[in-house]
Amino acid sequence: MIMKNITPGLSEASFDPDPIRQFELWYEEHSGSFTGEKNAMALSTAEKGGRVSSRMVLMKNYDHSGFVFFTSYNSKKGRQISENPFGSLLFYWPEQKRQVRIEGRIGKVSSAISEEYFHSRPMESQYSAAASPQSSVIADKNILMEKVRQLHLLYEGRVPDRPGHWGGYMLEPDYFEFWQEGENRLHDRIIYSLTSASWVIKRLAP
Ligand SMILES: Cc1cc2nc3c(=O)[nH]c(=O)nc-3n(C[C@H](O)[C@H](O)[C@H](O)COP(=O)(O)O)c2cc1C
């Protein structure tokens, strides 16, 4: 039988020992080629009992401390995080045929960071966030529009206060998987696990 030549794909040695630097490398390649929401990621959280829920959110910052997104602390995700702080992030970058999975513990960012980000958003987005009881059932959309109108009357064109239940979360990673599509489904899967001292890199079978 003649075996087709298979290109070897990525070697472990080509991955940065620091997963955040590796993430930055892949994220910049994705950002340079993608025209949609470059920073979109799927966030999965779970109830105490284990039932899981996923949704898209926007990554607003990342560094060696973790990955930050903003939302309502009263939302479904907020309720789940308060019951069970462990979560997972998933990025899919089709142009590069890559996905990145990140797991870790989620905590709130400081109110100063939430305040700064809230007021950096367009004014109408601030009003919308202040008006919306995210993830609660509402009878119709008019209820939201009316709430926005009342807030405009209340604040008389000034910036609205940030509601106390609106703010940021940071996922502090202890696990990464960098996945790159390979030939004949021999994909590369390089994982980083955080031990007490450092990140340990291993390869998983596809
Ligand atoms: C591309 C994209 C980005 C989104 N970004 C955010 C975000 O940054 N924060 C947020 O609260 N919701 C965001 N949403 C809406 C969420 O997916 C979700 O509908 C909302 O947060 C309520 O989720 P929950 O009920 O599970 O808490 C985004 C939706 C999409 C499609």
PDBQT file of the ligand as one rigid body, heavy atoms in Angstrom, charges set to zero:
ROOT
HETATM    1  C1  LIG A 301     -21.111  37.933  19.361  1.00  0.00    +0.000 C 
HETATM    2  C2  LIG A 301     -21.873  38.140  20.649  1.00  0.00    +0.000 A 
HETATM    3  C3  LIG A 301     -21.276  38.834  21.675  1.00  0.00    +0.000 A 
HETATM    4  C4  LIG A 301     -21.942  39.026  22.893  1.00  0.00    +0.000 A 
HETATM    5  N1  LIG A 301     -21.291  39.676  23.900  1.00  0.00    +0.000 NA
HETATM    6  C5  LIG A 301     -21.896  39.786  25.104  1.00  0.00    +0.000 A 
HETATM    7  C6  LIG A 301     -21.186  40.367  26.212  1.00  0.00    +0.000 A 
HETATM    8  O1  LIG A 301     -20.015  40.766  26.107  1.00  0.00    +0.000 OA
HETATM    9  N2  LIG A 301     -21.832  40.451  27.394  1.00  0.00    +0.000 N 
HETATM   10  C7  LIG A 301     -23.113  39.998  27.574  1.00  0.00    +0.000 A 
HETATM   11  O2  LIG A 301     -23.639  40.107  28.688  1.00  0.00    +0.000 OA
HETATM   12  N3  LIG A 301     -23.795  39.417  26.555  1.00  0.00    +0.000 NA
HETATM   13  C8  LIG A 301     -23.213  39.308  25.340  1.00  0.00    +0.000 A 
HETATM   14  N4  LIG A 301     -23.890  38.708  24.289  1.00  0.00    +0.000 N 
HETATM   15  C9  LIG A 301     -25.231  38.156  24.561  1.00  0.00    +0.000 C 
HETATM   16  C10 LIG A 301     -25.072  36.785  25.254  1.00  0.00    +0.000 C 
HETATM   17  O3  LIG A 301     -24.750  35.792  24.284  1.00  0.00    +0.000 OA
HETATM   18  C11 LIG A 301     -26.316  36.358  26.046  1.00  0.00    +0.000 C 
HETATM   19  O4  LIG A 301     -27.473  36.418  25.229  1.00  0.00    +0.000 OA
HETATM   20  C12 LIG A 301     -26.547  37.219  27.296  1.00  0.00    +0.000 C 
HETATM   21  O5  LIG A 301     -25.342  37.553  27.932  1.00  0.00    +0.000 OA
HETATM   22  C13 LIG A 301     -27.439  36.483  28.291  1.00  0.00    +0.000 C 
HETATM   23  O6  LIG A 301     -26.855  35.245  28.626  1.00  0.00    +0.000 OA
HETATM   24  P1  LIG A 301     -27.285  34.414  29.928  1.00  0.00    +0.000 P 
HETATM   25  O7  LIG A 301     -28.791  34.493  30.007  1.00  0.00    +0.000 OA
HETATM   26  O8  LIG A 301     -26.785  33.040  29.691  1.00  0.00    +0.000 OA
HETATM   27  O9  LIG A 301     -26.637  35.069  31.124  1.00  0.00    +0.000 OA
HETATM   28  C14 LIG A 301     -23.253  38.519  23.071  1.00  0.00    +0.000 A 
HETATM   29  C15 LIG A 301     -23.865  37.824  22.004  1.00  0.00    +0.000 A 
HETATM   30  C16 LIG A 301     -23.176  37.641  20.826  1.00  0.00    +0.000 A 
HETATM   31  C17 LIG A 301     -23.850  36.867  19.722  1.00  0.00    +0.000 C 
ENDROOT
TORSDOF 0
